[in-house]
Amino acid sequence: MKKNMGGADRIIRMILAAVFAILYFTNVVTGTLGIVLLVLAVVFLLTSLVSFCPLYAISKLSTASKKSN
């Protein structure tokens, strides 16, 4: 897997993952929407940790700098 995510993209995803998890675990968002947000949080966290987004690869996008490729 070639890295296709830049630093800013990774940080934004981590922040969103944290916000989604906090909303779920504090019962601000519950039910189906809560589960969807929790799944998104896990996906965002995993993709930011490995610096690879499958959707970026499919659409041939990259936010990574040329040096990190």
N, C-alpha and C positions, 0 to 999 in steps of 0.2 A: 504494500500500500504506500503510495506516494503521498506525502503530507500536502493537504490542500487548504489548510486553515491557518490564518495569520493569528498573531497574538491578540489583537483587539477582538476578533471573532471568538476566540477561545474564552476570553474574559467575560464577554457579554453572555455567552452560553452558560458559563459557570454561575454568573449572577442570576440569570433567569432560572436556572435549576434550583438554586438556593431559595429564591422567592417562591417558586411553585411548591417546593417541599414544605416551606414554612406555612404557606396558605393551606396546604393539605393537613399537616400535622397539628395546626392550631384550630382545625375545624371551621375555618373561614369558608372554604370551598369543600363541599361534600358530594357524595353520590357519584354519578357517572362522570361529571365534569372534574371532580376531585381525582378520580382514578386516571382520567386522561391526562391531567396536569402532572400527576406523579410519574406516569410513564414517560411523558415528555421530559420531565426533569432527569430521569435516568438516562434517556437517550442523549440529551444535551450534555450531561456530565461525561458519559462515555466517549462521545465524539470529541469533546474538548480535551480529554485526557490523551487520546491517541492522535489528535490533530488531523483527523480524517473524517470527512462527511460524505457518505455514499451518494446523497442527492447532488452534491457538488460534482462528484465524479461523473455521474450520469449526464449532468448538464454541462460538463466540461468547464466549470467555474473553479476559480482558486482565489483565495484571499491571502495566501501565503506569499511572502516575498520571494523573489527569484533565488536568493542565496540559500534559503532553507529547502528548496526543492532538490 
